[in-house]
């Protein structure tokens, strides 16, 4: 069945337009409440948000929907997405909602939903919520005496900070390390710098002055040049760049060089294997991860299991196969021993733990394999069209695969959050993969013109 509202990571769109209006948010609240209300106990939902201006519109709309169905609302304010997942489970809530568009610009917003266990909802539950959203609620509203109530949890940030600190080995400290942390003017602008400072580091915070419109604006994990420049400027030991909702990160080494999620997973996997903490001798990642990571893991006796793009699919595979490490090249790192979803701060703490325990520089511990040349380009298309079904595009893809001749791969997919076709090729020959990607992109662009 075709999805009307949900994409690969919740519902997302331009704020106050289309699927991201106050009216849609209210219907999401009503539909989700109807699905999750079971039994006679007091039902509760945790609602968090990032720092976007439109959060002020969507938060009360969501709350109204839940309250109208008899569910109590706990609002925690600007908080990282993984914090909302953690609090949903910790507070024994029936549901959690994070209002965020992650790494997108401020003009977008979205809704990520979590079940009572703190995990993102399955496709089946999302489809059921979609069905309920369009069916009306005249007969489902509770009597006035049974309306829910709303409250704000004042110590929510402190709860998350203690949770994050407890994932760092108790016998270790960050004393003597100088850390630049870029919070993207987003959800972790308070918690991340404070946690690092309380663990002993000298912290240089940037991207910690949100104004509602500057989230992800030339800062954070989508603009890593800022963190790289500041690491060099301040002669820091490491740079940590989070995205708008702080569920992913990019690391910068002491030389000002970017380290992506694949290298981070290799570092964490190696450490967990050496310390006997890795379950199943395997790591879960997506089709976008580099072949170099796969070859490296094979060399140390580990399997790499690939899923479709989206950290929730990584988590689903981890749960199905009882594995405790997974992630994406983009910087979503999931460690199920600590969290139910990607957490940029917790992932950074694990890298810092390796750095402290080995006494080595980041450039040494996070450079475990040579990546195969890989090129990714995005090409915009008309939302009502489907370029991947057109004969000319299909032919260009087949031609590209034939040119790589078994010495690389082509990955073509639609973005789940924007009208973009993501075209990626990987192989041993830089010029060849560039030509393959450009030809496929050109075939899509020709349809648009």
C-alpha positions as CSV (number, residue, x, y, z in Angstrom):
1,X,0.0,0.0,0.0
2,X,1.3,3.5,-0.9
3,X,2.1,5.7,2.1
4,X,0.3,9.0,2.3
5,X,2.0,10.5,5.3
6,X,4.9,8.4,6.6
7,X,8.3,8.2,4.9
8,X,11.5,6.3,5.9
9,X,11.8,8.2,9.1
10,X,8.3,9.4,10.3
11,X,6.4,12.2,8.7
12,X,8.3,15.2,7.2
13,X,7.6,18.2,5.1
14,X,7.6,22.0,4.8
15,X,6.1,23.5,7.9
16,X,2.6,24.8,7.6
17,X,2.2,23.2,4.2
18,X,0.9,19.8,2.9
19,X,1.5,17.0,5.5
20,X,3.1,19.3,8.1
21,X,0.3,21.5,9.3
22,X,-1.2,21.9,12.7
23,X,-4.3,20.1,11.5
24,X,-2.3,17.1,10.3
25,X,-0.4,17.0,13.6
26,X,-3.6,17.0,15.6
27,X,-4.9,14.1,13.5
28,X,-1.6,12.2,14.1
29,X,-2.1,12.6,17.8
30,X,-5.7,11.4,17.6
31,X,-4.9,8.4,15.4
32,X,-1.9,7.4,17.4
33,X,-3.7,7.7,20.7
34,X,-6.6,5.5,19.4
35,X,-4.1,2.9,18.4
36,X,-2.1,2.8,21.6
37,X,-4.8,3.2,24.2
38,X,-5.2,-0.2,25.7
39,X,-6.9,-1.1,29.0
40,X,-8.1,1.2,31.8
41,X,-4.8,2.7,33.1
42,X,-3.9,6.3,32.6
43,X,-2.3,6.6,29.2
44,X,0.6,8.9,28.6
45,X,2.6,10.3,25.7
46,X,6.0,12.0,25.8
47,X,6.4,14.9,23.3
48,X,9.8,16.4,22.6
49,X,11.0,18.8,19.9
50,X,14.1,20.3,18.4
51,X,14.6,24.1,18.1
52,X,12.7,24.9,15.0
53,X,10.2,27.8,15.0
54,X,7.4,25.6,13.8
55,X,7.7,23.4,16.9
56,X,5.7,26.1,18.6
57,X,2.8,25.3,16.2
58,X,3.1,21.5,16.1
59,X,3.6,20.8,19.8
60,X,0.2,22.2,21.0
61,X,-1.5,20.7,18.0
62,X,-0.2,17.2,18.8
63,X,-1.1,17.7,22.4
64,X,-4.6,18.7,21.5
65,X,-5.0,15.5,19.5
66,X,-3.8,13.3,22.3
67,X,-5.8,15.1,25.0
68,X,-9.0,14.9,23.0
69,X,-8.7,11.1,23.0
70,X,-8.1,10.9,26.7
71,X,-4.3,10.6,26.8
72,X,-2.1,12.6,29.2
73,X,0.7,14.6,27.6
74,X,4.2,15.1,29.0
75,X,6.1,17.8,27.2
76,X,9.9,17.8,27.6
77,X,10.8,20.7,25.3
78,X,13.9,20.8,23.1
79,X,15.6,17.4,23.5
80,X,17.5,15.0,21.3
81,X,15.5,12.4,19.5
82,X,17.2,9.5,21.5
83,X,16.3,11.3,24.7
84,X,12.6,11.2,23.8
85,X,12.9,7.5,23.0
86,X,14.6,6.9,26.4
87,X,12.1,9.0,28.4
88,X,9.2,7.2,26.7
89,X,10.4,3.9,28.1
90,X,11.7,5.3,31.4
91,X,8.4,7.2,32.2
92,X,6.4,4.1,31.2
93,X,4.6,6.1,28.6
94,X,2.5,4.4,25.9
95,X,3.9,6.5,23.1
96,X,6.6,9.1,22.3
97,X,6.7,11.7,19.6
98,X,9.7,13.8,18.5
99,X,9.0,16.9,16.5
100,X,11.9,17.3,14.2
101,X,13.1,17.3,10.6
102,X,16.6,16.1,11.7
103,X,19.3,17.5,9.4
104,X,16.8,19.5,7.2
105,X,16.7,23.3,7.2
106,X,14.5,25.1,9.6
107,X,11.6,25.5,7.2
108,X,10.9,21.8,7.3
109,X,9.6,19.8,10.3
110,X,8.5,16.3,11.0
111,X,7.2,13.8,13.5
112,X,9.0,10.6,14.7
113,X,7.0,8.2,16.7
114,X,8.2,5.7,19.3
115,X,6.3,2.8,21.0
116,X,6.3,2.2,24.7
117,X,9.5,0.2,24.4
118,X,11.3,3.3,23.0
119,X,11.7,1.8,19.5
120,X,10.5,3.4,16.3
121,X,7.2,2.1,15.0
122,X,7.0,-0.7,12.5
123,X,5.7,-0.1,8.9
124,X,2.5,-2.0,9.9
125,X,1.7,0.3,12.8
126,X,2.5,3.4,10.8
127,X,0.1,2.2,8.1
128,X,-2.6,1.6,10.7
129,X,-2.1,5.1,12.0
130,X,-2.4,6.5,8.5
131,X,-5.7,4.6,8.0
132,X,-7.1,6.0,11.3
133,X,-6.0,9.6,10.4
134,X,-8.4,9.7,7.4
135,X,-11.4,8.0,9.0
136,X,-12.7,10.8,11.2
137,X,-13.2,10.9,14.9
138,X,-16.8,12.0,15.6
139,X,-17.5,8.8,17.5
140,X,-14.1,8.4,19.1
141,X,-13.7,11.6,21.2
142,X,-13.8,11.0,24.9
143,X,-16.4,12.7,27.1
144,X,-15.3,16.0,28.6
145,X,-14.7,14.4,32.0
146,X,-12.2,12.0,30.5
147,X,-10.0,14.5,28.6
148,X,-6.3,14.1,29.1
149,X,-4.1,16.6,30.9
150,X,-0.8,18.2,29.9
151,X,2.3,19.0,31.9
152,X,5.9,19.9,31.4
153,X,8.7,17.8,32.7
154,X,11.2,20.3,34.1
155,X,14.1,18.0,34.7
156,X,14.0,16.2,31.4
157,X,17.4,17.5,30.2
158,X,19.0,16.5,33.5
159,X,17.6,13.0,33.2
160,X,19.0,12.5,29.7
161,X,22.4,13.9,30.7
162,X,22.8,11.4,33.6
163,X,21.7,8.7,31.2
164,X,24.3,9.6,28.7
165,X,27.1,10.0,31.2
166,X,26.3,6.5,32.6
167,X,27.2,5.0,29.2
168,X,30.8,6.2,29.6
169,X,33.0,3.7,31.5
170,X,33.0,4.8,35.2
171,X,36.8,4.3,35.5
172,X,37.5,6.7,32.7
173,X,37.6,10.5,32.5
174,X,38.1,13.0,29.7
175,X,40.6,15.1,31.7
176,X,43.2,16.6,29.4
177,X,41.2,16.4,26.2
178,X,40.1,19.5,24.3
179,X,36.9,18.9,22.4
180,X,35.1,21.1,19.9
181,X,31.4,20.2,19.8
182,X,29.0,21.6,17.2
183,X,25.3,21.1,18.2
184,X,23.9,22.5,15.0
185,X,21.8,25.1,17.0
186,X,19.6,22.1,17.5
187,X,18.2,19.8,20.2
188,X,21.5,19.0,22.0
189,X,22.6,22.6,22.4
190,X,22.4,22.3,26.2
191,X,23.0,18.6,27.0
192,X,26.0,17.7,24.8
193,X,28.5,20.4,25.9
194,X,27.5,19.9,29.5
195,X,28.0,16.2,29.5
196,X,31.4,16.4,28.0
197,X,32.5,19.1,30.5
198,X,31.1,17.1,33.5
199,X,33.2,14.2,32.3
200,X,36.3,16.3,32.5
201,X,37.0,17.7,29.0
202,X,37.8,21.2,28.0
203,X,34.9,22.0,25.8
204,X,34.6,24.5,23.0
205,X,30.9,24.7,22.1
206,X,29.6,26.0,18.8
207,X,26.1,25.9,17.3
208,X,24.6,26.4,20.7
209,X,22.6,29.6,20.2
210,X,19.3,28.5,18.5
211,X,16.9,31.2,17.4
212,X,14.3,29.1,15.7
213,X,15.6,29.6,12.2
214,X,19.4,28.8,12.4
215,X,19.2,25.0,13.0
216,X,21.6,23.2,10.7
217,X,22.4,26.5,9.1
218,X,26.0,26.2,7.9
219,X,26.8,24.1,11.1
220,X,26.4,20.6,12.5
221,X,27.0,17.3,10.8
222,X,25.7,18.5,7.4
223,X,28.3,21.3,7.4
224,X,31.4,19.6,8.9
225,X,33.7,22.2,7.5
226,X,32.9,24.4,10.5
227,X,34.0,21.7,13.0
228,X,37.1,21.0,11.1
229,X,38.1,24.7,11.0
230,X,37.5,25.0,14.7
231,X,39.5,21.9,15.6
232,X,42.5,23.3,13.8
233,X,42.0,26.8,15.1
234,X,41.8,25.7,18.8
235,X,44.4,22.9,18.4
236,X,41.7,20.5,19.7
237,X,42.0,16.7,20.1
238,X,38.7,15.9,18.4
239,X,35.6,17.6,16.9
240,X,32.1,16.3,17.3
241,X,29.4,17.5,15.0
242,X,25.7,16.6,15.7
243,X,22.7,17.1,13.5
244,X,19.5,19.0,14.4
245,X,18.0,16.3,16.5
246,X,21.3,14.8,17.7
247,X,20.7,11.3,16.6
248,X,23.8,11.2,14.4
249,X,27.2,12.6,14.3
250,X,30.3,13.2,12.2
251,X,33.8,13.2,13.9
252,X,36.7,15.3,13.0
253,X,40.2,14.2,13.9
254,X,43.0,16.4,15.4
255,X,44.2,17.2,11.9
256,X,40.9,18.6,10.9
257,X,39.9,15.7,8.7
258,X,36.3,14.3,8.6
259,X,35.6,10.8,9.7
260,X,32.3,9.3,8.5
261,X,30.0,6.8,10.1
262,X,31.6,3.8,8.4
263,X,35.0,4.5,10.0
264,X,33.2,5.1,13.4
265,X,31.5,1.7,13.1
266,X,34.8,0.0,12.4
267,X,36.3,1.6,15.4
268,X,33.5,0.7,17.8
269,X,33.1,-2.8,16.3
270,X,36.9,-3.5,16.8
271,X,36.8,-2.3,20.4
272,X,33.7,-4.2,21.2
273,X,35.1,-7.4,19.7
274,X,38.4,-7.0,21.6
275,X,36.5,-6.5,24.9
276,X,34.0,-9.3,24.3
277,X,31.0,-7.0,24.1
278,X,30.0,-7.5,20.5
279,X,27.0,-9.9,20.0
280,X,26.9,-12.3,17.1
281,X,30.2,-11.3,15.5
282,X,28.3,-9.1,13.1
283,X,27.5,-5.4,12.4
284,X,24.3,-4.2,10.7
285,X,24.5,-1.3,8.3
286,X,22.8,-0.2,5.1
287,X,23.3,-0.6,1.4
288,X,25.1,2.8,1.4
289,X,28.1,1.7,3.6
290,X,31.4,1.5,1.8
291,X,32.8,-1.8,0.5
292,X,36.0,-1.0,2.4
293,X,34.1,-1.4,5.7
294,X,32.8,-4.7,4.6
295,X,36.3,-6.0,3.7
296,X,37.8,-4.7,6.9
297,X,35.1,-6.4,9.1
298,X,35.7,-9.6,7.2
299,X,39.5,-9.3,7.9
300,X,38.8,-9.3,11.7
301,X,36.3,-12.1,11.6
302,X,33.0,-10.1,11.5
303,X,30.1,-10.2,9.2
304,X,28.4,-7.2,7.7
305,X,24.6,-7.3,7.3
306,X,23.0,-4.8,5.0
307,X,19.5,-3.3,5.1
308,X,17.6,-0.7,3.2
309,X,18.4,2.9,4.1
310,X,17.0,4.1,7.4
311,X,18.2,3.6,10.9
312,X,15.0,2.0,12.0
313,X,15.6,-0.8,9.4
314,X,19.0,-1.2,10.9
315,X,17.5,-1.5,14.4
316,X,14.9,-4.0,13.2
317,X,17.6,-6.2,11.8
318,X,19.6,-5.9,15.0
319,X,16.6,-7.0,17.1
320,X,15.7,-9.8,14.8
321,X,19.3,-11.3,14.9
322,X,20.1,-10.3,18.5
323,X,23.0,-8.0,17.5
324,X,24.0,-4.9,19.5
325,X,25.9,-2.7,16.9
326,X,24.6,-1.1,13.8
327,X,24.5,2.2,11.9
328,X,24.7,4.2,8.8
329,X,27.5,5.9,6.9
330,X,25.7,9.2,7.6
331,X,26.6,8.9,11.2
332,X,23.6,7.1,12.8
333,X,25.3,4.7,15.2
334,X,23.1,2.4,17.2
335,X,24.3,0.6,20.2
336,X,21.4,-1.4,21.7
337,X,23.3,-2.0,25.0
338,X,22.6,1.7,25.6
339,X,19.8,3.0,23.4
340,X,16.9,2.0,21.2
341,X,17.9,4.4,18.3
342,X,20.9,6.3,17.0
343,X,22.4,8.7,19.6
344,X,25.1,11.1,18.4
345,X,26.3,12.0,21.9
346,X,26.5,8.4,23.2
347,X,28.3,7.3,20.0
348,X,30.8,10.1,20.5
349,X,31.4,9.0,24.1
350,X,32.2,5.5,22.9
351,X,34.8,6.9,20.4
352,X,36.2,9.0,23.3
353,X,36.4,5.9,25.5
354,X,38.6,4.1,22.9
355,X,40.8,7.2,22.6
356,X,41.2,7.4,26.4
357,X,41.8,3.6,26.8
358,X,44.4,3.4,24.0
359,X,46.0,6.8,24.5
360,X,46.1,7.2,20.8
361,X,45.0,10.1,18.6
362,X,41.7,10.1,16.8
363,X,43.5,9.9,13.4
364,X,45.0,6.6,14.5
365,X,41.9,4.9,16.1
366,X,39.4,6.0,13.4
367,X,41.4,5.1,10.3
368,X,41.1,1.4,10.1
369,X,40.4,0.8,6.4
370,X,40.9,2.5,3.0
371,X,37.5,3.4,1.6
372,X,36.7,2.4,-2.0
373,X,36.0,5.5,-4.2
374,X,32.4,6.3,-3.8
375,X,30.3,9.1,-5.3
376,X,26.8,10.1,-4.3
377,X,24.7,12.7,-6.1
378,X,21.2,13.9,-5.5
379,X,18.9,14.8,-8.4
380,X,15.5,16.5,-7.8
381,X,12.4,15.3,-9.5
382,X,8.8,16.3,-9.7
383,X,7.0,14.8,-6.7
384,X,4.1,13.4,-8.9
385,X,6.5,11.6,-11.3
386,X,8.4,8.4,-10.9
387,X,11.7,8.6,-12.9
388,X,12.9,5.1,-11.7
389,X,10.1,3.5,-13.7
390,X,11.0,5.2,-17.0
391,X,12.8,3.1,-19.7
392,X,15.6,5.7,-20.3
393,X,16.5,5.7,-16.6
394,X,16.4,2.0,-16.3
395,X,18.6,1.6,-19.3
396,X,21.2,4.1,-17.8
397,X,21.3,2.1,-14.6
398,X,21.8,-1.2,-16.4
399,X,24.5,0.4,-18.5
400,X,26.3,1.7,-15.4
401,X,26.2,-1.7,-13.7
402,X,27.6,-3.3,-16.9
403,X,30.5,-0.8,-17.0
404,X,31.5,-1.6,-13.5
405,X,31.6,-5.2,-14.5
406,X,31.5,-6.8,-11.1
407,X,34.2,-4.5,-9.7
408,X,31.8,-2.1,-8.0
409,X,28.1,-1.4,-7.4
410,X,25.4,1.0,-8.2
411,X,22.7,2.0,-5.6
412,X,19.8,4.0,-6.7
413,X,17.0,5.0,-4.3
414,X,14.4,7.7,-3.6
415,X,14.8,9.8,-0.6
416,X,12.2,9.1,2.0
417,X,12.0,12.7,3.1
418,X,12.5,14.9,0.0
419,X,11.7,14.6,-3.8
420,X,15.2,13.4,-4.6
421,X,16.7,10.5,-6.4
422,X,20.0,9.5,-4.7
423,X,22.5,8.0,-7.2
424,X,25.5,6.3,-5.7
425,X,28.3,4.3,-7.4
426,X,31.3,2.6,-5.8
427,X,34.3,0.9,-7.3
428,X,38.0,0.9,-7.7
429,X,38.2,3.5,-10.5
430,X,37.3,7.1,-9.6
431,X,36.8,8.3,-13.2
432,X,34.6,5.3,-14.0
433,X,32.2,5.8,-11.1
434,X,32.0,9.5,-11.8
435,X,31.0,8.8,-15.4
436,X,28.4,6.2,-14.2
437,X,26.8,8.5,-11.7
438,X,26.8,11.5,-14.1
439,X,25.1,9.4,-16.8
440,X,22.3,8.2,-14.5
441,X,21.8,11.7,-13.1
442,X,21.6,13.1,-16.6
443,X,18.9,10.5,-17.5
444,X,16.7,11.7,-14.6
445,X,17.3,15.3,-15.3
446,X,16.3,14.9,-19.0
447,X,12.9,13.7,-17.8
448,X,12.4,16.8,-15.7
449,X,13.3,19.2,-18.6
